[in-house]
Amino acid sequence: MLIAGFPAGAWGTNCYLVAPAAGEECVIIDPGHQAAEGVEEALKKHRLKPVAVVLTHGHIDHVASVVPVCGAHDVPAWIHPEDRYMMADPEKALGRSIGMPLMGELTVGEPDDVRELADGAQLKLAGLEFSVAHAPGHTKGSVTFRMPETTDVPSVFFSGDLLFAGSIGRTDLPGGDMAEMLDSLARVCLPLDDSTVVLSGHGAQTTIGQERATNPYLRQVAAGQGAAEAPRRGM
């Protein structure tokens, strides 16, 4: 399996291209702010053909390049219905203090083909399988994508802004909810095997085992203690 990832734009949002191998079809995850150029470079480098864009949630730092990327390759975008409105109205999702400064330089709106994700769905794209889990807390329509373990690689978990290395996503923006975040962490993250590789929306790669042992939020959830107030940095 091939996973090419890079941080894009003002918020350093991780964009991923996932394929069975170089020279094959691929899925693009979260092409955010200023990600289009990096996507094209990765496609060329690995000789990939995109078949779909899938989105962990609707914040502009994860979806800002959806329209140009989907348009350039005539592919659909998949998003949870509760976050779909954010593609066309990102300011409503962020509030004016965060949403306004970069609005003039962003491409907003929906691509021509938008498809909606559902909890428990099994997406079979580019010869790959992604298990979808609805994981609200950061936004109402946040989802994660998990790929099954194979004989060659462990399970891979694209956590979006649910779980980071050493932290979790903020819950103070419109649609955020700390109680829902705690439930999603318990329901979606804790049952995963320790060997599961976590590729999040921001920051470094980690594993479920590492986060179970060291992440203060996940540790508190595992102990049934709830968690302290969520971070308020980034988006």
C-alpha positions as CSV (number, residue, x, y, z in Angstrom):
1,M,0.0,0.0,0.0
2,L,1.1,3.5,-0.7
3,I,0.2,6.5,1.5
4,A,1.6,9.9,0.5
5,G,0.9,12.8,2.9
6,F,1.9,16.4,3.2
7,P,0.8,19.4,5.4
8,A,-0.9,22.1,3.4
9,G,-1.7,25.8,3.7
10,A,-1.9,28.2,6.6
11,W,-3.2,25.6,9.1
12,G,-0.8,22.8,8.2
13,T,-3.6,20.4,7.5
14,N,-2.5,16.9,6.5
15,C,-3.7,15.8,3.0
16,Y,-3.3,12.2,2.1
17,L,-3.3,10.2,-1.1
18,V,-3.9,6.5,-0.6
19,A,-3.4,3.8,-3.2
20,P,-2.7,0.0,-3.4
21,A,0.6,0.9,-5.0
22,A,2.3,3.4,-7.3
23,G,0.9,3.6,-10.8
24,E,-2.7,2.7,-9.6
25,E,-5.9,4.5,-8.7
26,C,-6.0,6.5,-5.5
27,V,-8.2,8.2,-3.0
28,I,-7.5,11.8,-1.8
29,I,-8.3,12.6,1.9
30,D,-8.8,16.2,3.0
31,P,-7.4,18.5,0.3
32,G,-7.5,21.7,2.3
33,H,-6.1,25.2,2.0
34,Q,-3.5,25.4,-0.8
35,A,-3.4,21.7,-1.2
36,A,-4.1,21.5,-4.9
37,E,-0.5,21.9,-6.0
38,G,0.8,19.3,-3.6
39,V,-1.9,16.9,-4.7
40,E,-0.8,17.3,-8.4
41,E,2.9,16.8,-7.4
42,A,2.1,13.6,-5.5
43,L,-0.1,12.3,-8.3
44,K,2.7,12.9,-10.8
45,K,5.4,11.5,-8.6
46,H,3.6,8.2,-7.9
47,R,1.8,8.0,-11.2
48,L,-1.6,7.9,-9.5
49,K,-5.1,8.4,-10.9
50,P,-7.7,9.8,-8.4
51,V,-11.1,8.2,-8.2
52,A,-12.6,10.1,-5.2
53,V,-12.0,12.7,-2.5
54,V,-13.2,11.8,1.0
55,L,-13.5,14.3,3.8
56,T,-13.2,13.8,7.5
57,H,-15.2,17.0,8.2
58,G,-16.2,20.3,6.6
59,H,-13.9,22.9,8.1
60,I,-12.3,25.1,5.4
61,D,-8.8,24.0,6.3
62,H,-9.8,20.4,5.2
63,V,-12.0,21.2,2.2
64,A,-10.6,24.5,0.6
65,S,-9.2,22.6,-2.4
66,V,-12.1,20.2,-3.0
67,V,-13.6,22.1,-5.9
68,P,-10.4,22.5,-7.9
69,V,-9.2,19.0,-7.2
70,C,-12.5,17.3,-8.0
71,G,-12.9,19.5,-11.0
72,A,-9.5,18.8,-12.4
73,H,-10.0,15.0,-12.3
74,D,-13.8,14.7,-12.6
75,V,-14.2,12.8,-9.3
76,P,-16.8,12.9,-6.5
77,A,-16.4,14.2,-3.0
78,W,-17.7,12.3,0.0
79,I,-18.7,14.1,3.2
80,H,-21.1,13.5,6.1
81,P,-24.5,15.3,5.5
82,E,-24.2,17.3,8.8
83,D,-21.0,19.0,7.5
84,R,-22.0,19.4,3.9
85,Y,-23.2,23.0,4.3
86,M,-19.6,24.1,5.4
87,M,-18.3,23.7,1.9
88,A,-20.5,26.6,0.6
89,D,-20.6,28.6,3.9
90,P,-17.3,28.1,5.8
91,E,-17.7,31.3,7.8
92,K,-20.9,29.9,9.4
93,A,-18.9,26.9,10.6
94,L,-16.1,28.9,12.1
95,G,-17.4,32.2,13.3
96,R,-16.3,35.5,11.9
97,S,-13.1,35.8,13.9
98,I,-11.5,32.8,12.3
99,G,-13.5,32.7,9.1
100,M,-13.1,36.2,7.8
101,P,-9.3,36.8,7.3
102,L,-8.7,34.3,4.5
103,M,-12.2,34.2,2.9
104,G,-11.0,36.4,0.0
105,E,-8.4,33.9,-1.2
106,L,-10.4,30.6,-0.7
107,T,-12.5,28.7,-3.2
108,V,-15.8,28.0,-1.6
109,G,-18.7,25.9,-2.8
110,E,-19.4,22.3,-3.7
111,P,-17.9,20.2,-6.5
112,D,-20.3,18.9,-9.2
113,D,-20.7,15.5,-7.6
114,V,-21.1,15.3,-3.8
115,R,-22.0,12.0,-2.0
116,E,-22.9,11.6,1.6
117,L,-21.2,9.4,4.2
118,A,-23.1,7.4,6.8
119,D,-21.9,5.8,10.0
120,G,-20.8,2.2,9.5
121,A,-20.5,2.6,5.7
122,Q,-17.9,0.5,3.9
123,L,-16.4,2.5,1.1
124,K,-14.7,0.5,-1.6
125,L,-12.7,2.9,-3.7
126,A,-9.5,2.4,-5.8
127,G,-9.3,-1.2,-4.8
128,L,-9.2,-0.2,-1.1
129,E,-11.7,-0.5,1.7
130,F,-12.5,2.3,4.2
131,S,-14.7,1.8,7.2
132,V,-16.6,5.0,8.1
133,A,-17.3,5.9,11.7
134,H,-19.4,9.0,12.6
135,A,-17.4,10.8,15.3
136,P,-19.0,14.1,16.3
137,G,-17.4,16.4,18.8
138,H,-15.1,18.6,16.7
139,T,-18.0,19.1,14.3
140,K,-21.4,17.5,14.1
141,G,-20.5,15.7,10.9
142,S,-16.9,14.6,11.7
143,V,-16.0,11.1,10.5
144,T,-13.0,8.8,10.6
145,F,-11.8,6.3,8.0
146,R,-10.2,3.0,9.0
147,M,-8.4,0.6,6.7
148,P,-8.2,-3.1,7.7
149,E,-5.0,-4.8,8.7
150,T,-3.3,-6.9,6.1
151,T,-0.5,-9.4,6.1
152,D,1.9,-6.6,5.1
153,V,0.7,-3.5,7.1
154,P,-1.3,-2.8,10.3
155,S,-4.7,-1.1,10.3
156,V,-4.5,2.5,9.3
157,F,-6.9,5.0,11.0
158,F,-7.5,8.5,9.4
159,S,-8.7,10.3,12.5
160,G,-9.3,13.8,11.1
161,D,-9.5,16.3,14.0
162,L,-10.8,13.7,16.5
163,L,-7.5,12.4,17.7
164,F,-4.0,13.9,17.4
165,A,-0.6,12.8,18.7
166,G,-0.8,13.9,22.3
167,S,-4.0,15.8,21.9
168,I,-7.6,16.0,20.5
169,G,-9.5,18.5,18.3
170,R,-11.0,21.7,19.7
171,T,-14.7,21.8,20.6
172,D,-15.3,25.5,21.0
173,L,-16.2,26.3,17.4
174,P,-19.8,26.2,16.1
175,G,-21.0,22.6,16.2
176,G,-18.3,21.5,18.6
177,D,-19.4,19.6,21.7
178,M,-17.1,18.2,24.4
179,A,-19.5,15.5,25.6
180,E,-19.8,14.3,22.0
181,M,-16.0,14.4,21.7
182,L,-15.6,12.2,24.7
183,D,-18.2,9.7,23.5
184,S,-16.5,9.6,20.1
185,L,-13.1,9.0,21.6
186,A,-14.5,6.2,23.8
187,R,-16.6,4.6,21.0
188,V,-14.4,5.0,18.0
189,C,-10.8,5.1,19.3
190,L,-10.5,3.0,22.4
191,P,-11.7,-0.3,20.8
192,L,-8.9,-0.1,18.1
193,D,-5.8,-2.4,18.4
194,D,-2.7,-0.8,19.8
195,S,-0.9,-1.4,16.6
196,T,-3.3,0.7,14.6
197,V,-1.5,3.6,12.8
198,V,-3.1,7.0,13.4
199,L,-2.8,9.5,10.6
200,S,-4.5,12.7,11.8
201,G,-5.6,15.9,10.4
202,H,-2.7,17.8,11.9
203,G,0.7,16.9,13.3
204,A,2.7,13.7,13.4
205,Q,1.9,10.0,12.8
206,T,1.2,8.0,16.0
207,T,-0.4,4.7,17.0
208,I,-3.4,3.9,19.2
209,G,-1.1,2.2,21.6
210,Q,1.0,5.3,22.0
211,E,-2.0,7.5,22.5
212,R,-3.6,5.1,24.9
213,A,-0.5,5.2,27.0
214,T,0.4,8.9,26.8
215,N,-2.4,11.1,25.5
216,P,-4.0,12.8,28.5
217,Y,-7.4,13.0,27.0
218,L,-7.6,9.4,25.8
219,R,-6.2,8.2,29.1
220,Q,-8.9,10.0,31.1
221,V,-11.6,8.7,28.8
222,A,-10.3,5.2,29.2
223,A,-10.4,5.6,33.0
224,G,-14.0,6.8,32.8
225,Q,-13.0,10.2,34.3
226,G,-14.1,12.4,31.5
227,A,-11.5,14.9,30.2
228,A,-10.2,18.4,30.8
229,E,-11.4,21.2,28.5
230,A,-10.4,20.5,24.9
231,P,-7.6,22.5,23.3
232,R,-8.4,25.8,21.5
233,R,-5.6,26.0,19.1
234,G,-5.6,25.5,15.4
235,M,-9.0,24.7,13.7
